[in-house]
């Protein structure tokens, strides 16, 4: 056998759930690599494959066997091992027996502590193929599956029944069983195009064999690219543009092994429905791609991706159209039924929907949102009319939960509320705010575009956070059943990206007022603030901001997230300047010196006590800079302020090179400390740059 070979593992199953198929295959490959590593088996590149009927991986250049392991075991000292006549003592004999050898086969070892008996042994590494079946089964058992199932009369559990297994090491079959299925080299092709067993000669031919002989595109990424290209081309054939998003592409890719896109149509009368309804019906229920014209208006077409290259595509087209039509008719029916009542008329029914068993119903929550939204609107400088509209939007923003449309399409909550609000004659600003209340819905989603929408969205999310923390059920470890991390990040994104200069601590306190008398967690405000500060740290980290920059700003404890972000940007820009390293070091030195002062440091600097040119020059530079820097700080222009302060570098360096701060004369010493304190205070207006490395 060669020194190394490529390893192929394929697990063939019944149709796998499309959601998360890509991550499932990647997790399997990762788990298998971890087990190889644990056995001392280094390897080369890893390729991952996933289709509706298989997950597979090819790991290149896997050693044919584990490396040999040398190990030593120290026994008794020679003094204890042999008597005065040089004969082995019971200690030596017992040690030899435990090692499985005679005393004379033991070695000697000299150390600074003395001489000892030692047993040296070489453990021969196992052949890699003998280790693989157990590794594979262990890896499958450790996958993060939502639920497992059993099949036939087996005790095995997996997400779907396993029907075939391919285990190849180079061109050799690895003997073994996975979940009761004997491993071999026979894979399966497309369920309809080529269902027969297909032999794989070696790992390097795996994907090509499946493609040429099995009508299967095994690589998920390659299949996704094919799906995307076909969808775009199909839409262009009807002079439109497909609404393509990553989530739908991945889900569609996970459903097909041999993608074939086809254009379908529906009656133009359905275009009278809101676009969101049509898109949700096509994407949510059928996984179809909607098509729009150059102006972004929906066309009466859709793109379906079939798992078969049909000889009669017209039949496939009509079949998809026939399936979609009743879905659209249902949507039109729901929309018509919902339109018969205003959101205002549904408010009382919110009392029947539980928000959280300890925190009341949705009617209560809507009231809290309305009150908090008006508070946010006032804090952000909205005029009285907009404050009233924010309160109104908060009061109505949960009413669409009672509509049949949202019952059928939960992802439309908020969006349909906006539609129904507009139809009910509510202010356009109220309707827009209701439509935006759940933004951002996911990572990368836009924050609300309207100022009232931002106020209501912040109020909704912050009410949830305050309530759950009030009853002491905040996230612990990896558990976050109420998705509070995402909710907190949503609040922070709106405050920062929406440029809302509001105090987070005060907002939290205001939110908790809505739960007075319903909780006993007195530490809720501090706990929630600390939790959101950690989310703020994650927000900046994900954007490439070094942790030290965050900590430099956090040291000043700014409680307005937008202000916090401006300081972070300023420090991040400052650290790129050539003067940054020297000034950061100088600030550390200043802090250490100031800590040594036994008495209170004077607030003002007395220039009559200067004895060195470096003192005069530094003070003059500081006097010249201070008014301009303070003006920038008052405007919140931290970036310009920090860049201006970089001009102190030369004078600060010269001061420390030539001036003895801790002079014997107390008055001179404390005057110099006052000068350094003035510099420190000016920097600290933005951040504690001494924390920068």
N, C-alpha and C positions, 0 to 999 in steps of 0.2 A: 504494500500500500504506500502511496505517496506520502510525503511528510505533512502535506495539508491538502484540503479539497474544499470545494464549495458545498454548503449544506442547503438542501431544499426541504421545506416543510410545508405541506398543503393540507388543510383540513376542509374536506368537502361536506356540505350540510344541506339541509332543506333551506328554502329561501330565508335569508337573514333579515332582521328589521332594518329598514333603510336609514333610519335616524341613528347617527353615530357609527355607521359601518366603517368609515375611514379611520376614525379614532380607535375603534375596536381592533382593526388590523395593526395599527401602529403600536397600540398597547401590547398586543401579542408579541410582536417583534422585539419590543423593548424588554418584556419579561424574559424572553428566551435569551437575549443577549446578556441580561443580568445573571442568568444561571450559568452561561458559558464562562463569564468572568469569574464567578464564584468558584468554578472548577479550575481556574488558572488557564483557561483556553482563550487566548487573544485571537482576534479575527480582523478581517478587512471590512469592506463596505457592506451595508445592509440594504436590501431592496424589499419593498413591501407591496403586496398585491391584495386586492379585495374586489370581489364581485358579489352579486346576490347569493351565490351558492358556494362561496369559498373565502377563506382568508389564508394567505400564504406569505412566506418570507424566504428570501435567499440570502444567506450569510456567507460571504466569500472568505476564502483562505483560513478555514478553521483547521487547527492542528489535528493530526490523525490520532494523537493521544495526549493525555495530560503530561506535563513535564514531571520528571522524577523529582522526588522531594528528599533532601538530606536532612536528617534531624539527629540531635544529640540528647542524651539523657544522663544527667549527672548522678552518680551514686555516692556511697559513703567515702570519707577521706581515707587515704591509704593507711593512716594510723589506726583507724577503726576497722579497716577491711582485712588487715593481716596481723597475726599475733607476733610475738617475739621470735618465733621460729620461721616466720614467713608463710605460715599456713593461713588459708582463707578463714575468716571468722564467719559466724552465722549471718552477720550483716552483709558480708560480701556474697555469700551463697544465696541469701534471700533476694538480693538485688539481681544476681545473675538469673535466678529462676524467673523473676518477674519479667526479665527481658527475653527469656526463652533461649539462653545460651549458657555455656560453661564459663566459669570464672576466668579461665585462661584466655577466653575470647574477648574479654572486656579490655578496653583501652585505658590509658593513663592521661590525665590532664593536669598541667601545672598552671596555677594562678597565683596572684599576689597573696591570696588567702591560704594557699597550701596546695597539696597534691590530692587528686581525687580519682576514683574509678569512673569510667565513662563508657556509655554504650552508644556506638554509632551505627546508624541504620539508613538504608536507602529504600524509600517507598516507591515502587515502580508505578508510574502513572497508568490509569486505565485507558483502554482504547475508546476514542470519542464515540463511535457508533453505539457502544454499549450503554452510554450515558444519555443519549438523546431521547429515547422514548419517555423516560421518567421526567426529563426536563420539559418536554413538550406538554405532558399531562399536567405537571405542576403549574406551568405557565398559563394554560387554559383555565385551571381552577382559580387562579389569582386574578383573572380579568375582572374589571369593575362592571359587572353586568347588572342591569336593573332587576331582572328576575331570571331564574333558571328553570329548566324543565327536565323531566325524565321521559324516557321512551322505552317501548317494548317492556321487557321485564328486568331491565338493567337498573342498577343503583346509581349509575353515572348521572351527572347533571351538567347541562350546558344550555346555552341560549336557544339552540335548535338541535334536533337529532343529527348525529354525525353518520354519514353514509360511506365515505371513503377517506383514506389517508395516504398521502404520498410522503415517504421519507427517503431521501437520497443523499448519500455522502459521495460526492463525485458521481460516478456512474453506477455505484453499488447501492443496492437496496439495504436499508437499515431494518434489521429484523426486530419486530416489536408490535405491541398493540396500543392503540389510543382509544379510550372509551369503548373497549371491546371490539374495535375494528382493526384487523391486521393491516399493517403498513405494506405498501408496494410501490410500483412506479406508474400505476394506471390512474389517470385523472379522468374527468368527464368534461365533455364539451357542452355547447349550448343545449338547453333542454329540448328545444324544437329543431334547431338547425342540424345539430350533430350530437345526439344523446349517448352515442356509443362510447365505450371506454377507449382512452387514447394513451399510449405509452409515452412516458417522458424518459429520454435517453440519459440526460444529465441536467443539472440545474441551469446551465447556460442556454439550453434550448427550450426552457419552460414557457416563457411568454410567446416565443415565436411558434411553438408547436400548438398552443392553445389558439392562437390567432389564425394560423393557416389550416389546421385540421379541425379545430373545435368551434370556430365562429365565436370566439371569446376574446375580448380585449381585457386582459387580466390586470393591467396597471390602472389604478384608480385615476391618477393624474392624467394619463393619456386619454382615458375614456371621457373624463370631464372636458378635456379640450375638444374632443370630437363632438360631444353634446353641444358645447357652446358654439362651435363653428356651424354645426347643422342648424341650430335654432336661429342664429343670426341670418344665415342664408335663406332659410325658409321664410322668415319675416320679410326679408328683402324681396322675395318673389311676389308678395302682395303689396309692394311699395310701402312697407311699414318697418318699424323697429321694435324688436322684442324687448320686453322688460325683463332683463336678466339680472338676477342677484345670486350671490355666492351660495346662500343657503338652499335655494331651489335647485341650482346646478348640482350641488353635492347630493341632495336627496334624489334627484332624477338619476344621477350617475349610479347611485347605490341600488337602483331598481332594474338596471339593464346591464346585459353583458355584451350586446351587439346593438348599439343605439341606432335608431332610424327615426329622424324627425319628419313630421308631416303637418301640413297646414289644415286647420279646420275652421269652420265658420259658424256663426249663430245669428239668429234673427236680429235685425237692426232695432227692433222695438225695445230690446233689452238695454240698449244704450241710454235709455231714459233713466235707468237706475244710477245711483251715485257710482263714480268710478271705483271707490273703495270696495263696494259690494261686489262688483263684477270681478275685480282683481282677487278678492278673497275667495270668491266662488271658484275661479279658475285655478288659482294657486293652492289654496287650502285643501279643497276637496279632491281635485283632479290632478294636481301637479302639472298644470298646463302653464305655458308662458303667454301672458297677454301681449297684444300688439298695439302700438300707438302710431299715429301719423307724425309728420315733421313738427307739428305744433304741440305734440304731447297728448293729443286727444285719443281716446281708445277707438280702435277699429273693431268691426264685428268679426274678428279673426282670433285664433289662438294657435299655439304650436304645441303639439303633443309629441312626446318622445316614446316610441314603441320599442319593445325588446325583441323585435323580429323584423327581418327584411322581407316584407310580404311580396308575393308575386301579384297581388291584387291590392295595391295601396288605396284604391277608392273604397274598398270594403272597410279597411282600417279607419279611413277618414270618417266615413258615415257612422261607424261604430262609436267613435269618440264624440261626434256631434250628437248622436242619439243619447249618450250618457250625460252630456253637459246640459242639454235642454231642460230636463226636469229639475236639475239643480238651480238653473237660472229662474225657472218658473216658481220654485219654492222661495227663492230670494225675493222675487217680485211680490209674492204673496205676503211674506213677512214684512216687507217694506210698506206695503199698502196697509196692513193691519196696524203696524206701529204708528203710521202717520195719522191714524184716527184719534190719537191722544197726545196732548202736549207733555213735555217733560215735567212741567209744573204740576200736572194732574197725577203724576206718578209718585210724587214725593212721599206721601203717607205710606205707600207700599214698601218704602225702604226700611220701615220698622220691622219688616218680616225677614230681612236679610241680615245674617249675623256677620259683623266685621271680625270680631274675635270674642270668644265666649266670656272672657273676663272684662272686655272693653266695650261691650254694647253692640248696637246694630248700626247699619249703614246710614240711617236717618241721623243718629247722633253724630256719626263721623262727618257727614255732610255739613252739619251745623258747626262743627269744630273747624272744618276746612274753610267755611265761609268767614268765620271770625278771624282765623289766622291769615287768610289771603288778604283781607282788608288791612291787617296789621303790616304785612309785607309790602303791600302797595303804598301805604303811608310812609314806611321806612325808606322806600326807594324813590320818594318824591312825586308820586302820582297825584294828580289833581283830585278834588272831592268826587267828581263824576266818575272817574276811573276807579276810585276806591269802592264806590257803590257797585260798579259793574263787576269788580273782582269778587265782592261778597256774593253777588247774584250768581256768578259762574261757579263759585265754590258750592253754593247751595244746590245747584242743579247737576253738578258734574258726575254724580253717581246714578242718576235716574235712568240712564240708558242700560244699566245692568238688568233692568226689568223688561227690556224689549225682546221680542222674539228674534230679531236679527242678531243681537249680541249673544243671545242664548245659543244660536246656531254657529256664530262666528265670534268666539270670545276675543280674538285678536283685534276686533273692530271696536272694542269698548273705548269710549272717548271720541273716536272718529265718528261713529254713528250719533253719539250725543251731540256733536257739533252740527251734524246734518239736521237732526230733529229739532235742535234749538233754533236753527235758521228758519226751518219750516214753520215753527211755532210763533214766529214773529219776535224772537228775542233779538237784542242788539247784536249786530255783526261781531262786535268785540267780544261779547259773551259767548257767542257760538264758536268763534275761533279759539277762545281760551279753553272751552270745554273739549274741543278737538285736540288740544295740545296738552291736556292735563297729565297724560302718562309719559310724555317725553322727558328725557331720552329713555326709550324702551329697552335699548340694548347698547352694547359697546359700539361706539362709532355713530350712533343715531344722533340726529340734530336735537339741540335743546329747543324749547318753545321759541317761536319767532316773535310773538307779541309780548309786550310788557305785562299785560294782564294774565296772559297764559303762563308766564314765568312765575308770577305771584301765586297763582292757583296751584301750579305744579309743585312749587316749593312747599306750599301749605299742605298739600295732600301727602307728600312724601315725609315731611317732617312730623306730621301728625302720627303717621304709622310708626316712625322711629321712636317718638316720645312715648307712645302708648306701650309698645313692646318693652322698652327699657323701664317704663314705670312699673310694670309687673315683674321685672327681673328676669325676662326671657331673652336677653340679648344673645348674639352668637357666641358659641363656645367652641374652640378648636375649629374643626372643619365643618361643624354643623351650623347651618344658617337657614332654618326652615322657612323663615319669612323673607328671605333674600334681602336682608337689611344692609349688607355690604354694597350691593348694587343700588339700593335705594339711597344710601348715604352718598355714594359717588354721584348719583343723579342730582342731588341737592347741591353738592359742591360744584359740579360742572355748570349748573345754571347760574349760581352766584358768581363764579369766576368768568365763564365765557360770556355770560350775559352782562358782565360789568356792573353787578349790583353791590354797592358799597354798604352792606348791612352787617351788623354784629351777630355772629353765629351764636354766641353765648346768650344774648338777649332773645334771639329767635327761639332757642331751645327752651328757655324759661317761659316764654309766651306760649309755646306749644304745650308744655306741661300743665299750664293753667287749665287747659281743657279737660284734664283728668283729675283735678283736685277732688279729694274725697274718695277716689277709686283705687288708690295705691298707697303703699307704705314705704316705698323705696326712696328714702330721703336723698340717696346719693345718685339718683337717676340723672340729674342734670350734668354732674361732673363725669359720670360714666359715659353718657352719650357724647359729650364734648370730646372726651379722650378718644372714644371710638371713631368719631368723625375726623379727628386730627390724624389718626392712623390711616384712614382712607385718603386723607389729603396727601400724606406721605406717599402712598401707593400711586396716587394721581400723578405726582411729579416724577416718581421713579419710572413709571411707564413712558414718560415723555423724555427720558434720558437725562434727567436732572440728578447730579451726584447727591448722595445722601448727606454729605457734609454741607452742601449748600442749603438743603432743607433744614438741617439742624442749626445752622448759623442764624437762619431767620426765626426758627421756632424758639430759640433762646430769648427772643424779644417778645414772644407770646402775642403776636397780633391776632385779634379775634375776628377780623373781617377777612374771609377767604379771598376776596378780590384784592384787597390790600396785601395780603400774604403773598399772592401770586406775583404782584408787581415787585415786591421785595426779592422774591426768588429770581425773577428775571434779571433784576439789577445785580444781584450777587453773582449770578451765573455769567453775566457779561463782564463783571469786574474781575472775576478769577481768570479770564482770558487775557487780561492786560499784563504787560511785562512788569508793571509795578506791584502786581497783586501779591506775589510770593513774599517780597520784602515787607510790605505793609501788614500782611497777615502775621508774619513773624514778629514785627514790631508791636502789633496789638497784643499778641500773647505776652510779650515782654512787659508791656505797659500794665496789663492786667496783673501779672505776677508782682510787679513793683508796687502797684497800688494796694494789693492785698497785705503787703508788709507794713503799710503805714499804721502806726499805733493810734494816732489821733485823727480827728476829722480833717479832711483835706479842704483847704480854702476854696470857695466858689470862684473867686476872681484871681487873676494873675497880676502881680505887681511888677511892672517892668523896671522899677527903680532898683529891684533886687537882682537884676540880670548882671552877670559878671563875664559871660562868654558870648562871643559873636554868634555861636550856633544857637544860643537861646534867643537872641534878638531876631535872627533870621527866621527861625521856626515860628516865633510868635507873630512876626510881621506877615509871614505867609498865611498863618491861620486867621489873622484879622482880615486879610484881604479876601480869603475864601469864604469865611463863615456867612456873611450876608447872602452871597449868591447861592451857597449850598442850602441855607435855611429856606430861601425862597423856593428852591426846587423841591425840598422836602415838604413844604407847606402845600405844594400843588400835587404831591404824591409822585413826583418825577424822581424816583429813587435811582434809576439808571444814570441819569445825568449827574445826580448828586455824587454817586459813587465814582463816576469817571472824573469829576472835578477833584474829589478827595485824593485820587491817585497822584495828583500834583504835589502832594506833601512828601512823597517818597524820599526825594533827595535831601530835603531839610531834616526829616526824621532820622535818616541814616547818619547824616553828619552829626546831629545832636547826640546820638548814642555813641558815636565814635570818639567824640571830643569832650563830652560833658559827664561829670560824675553826678548822677542824680542824687544819691544818698550822701550829700555833703555833710560835713561835721556841723556846719552852721545850720541850726534848726530852721531859721526863717528862709534861707536859700533853698534848703532841702524841700520844704513844704511848698515853696513857690514853684519849684520845678515839678513837683508832683501835681500841682494845680494845672500847670501847662499840659502835662501828659494827660491828665483827666479830661481837659477840654477836648483834646484830640479823640480820646476814647469815646466820650459822650457824642461827638459829632458822627462817628462811625456807627455807634450803637443806635442812632436814630433809624437806621435801616436794618442792620443785622450785627451779630457778633462775629466779625470776620476772623477773630482769633481761632475760631473752630475750623477754618479752612486749612487743609494740609499744605 
